[in-house]
């Protein structure tokens, strides 16, 4: 039941990304182009997502398990540190350069076009490099 639920939720999420235009890099880049031909239409999509998520997080914060009984693990970090800021900058730069972020890129794989595939390959490679660096960093002796 958990796998079926995850599949259906992912399917609805992907369809929402497609219908909102978030899988169209040209639309995303037009939204990010504040100094040029700015397209503010994605503000409605993002605003709606923030509203739904804020209600969901508020309700989930009162629970210890998900609706299907699995443990509920909500993010707990509340500190803005250097790693979070740098990661956000890299994420934003990638979004601005490619017009994709991870969810829409995965949904766009269904088109069979090379752009989303190239983005996903680069994203997975970047995640692999991050993992290698983290493992190296954790094994390295700390110097004062």
KALIN-V939818 format. One record per helix or strand of 2 or more residues. SS is the DSSP state (2 for helix, 1 for strand). FROM is the first residue (numbers start at 0). TO is the last residue. If there is no record, write none. Layout:
BEGIN
ss->SS from->FROM to->TO
ss->SS from->FROM to->TO
END
This chain:
BEGIN
ss->2 from->1 to->19
ss->2 from->24 to->31
ss->2 from->41 to->59
ss->2 from->81 to->97
ss->2 from->101 to->110
ss->2 from->113 to->138
END
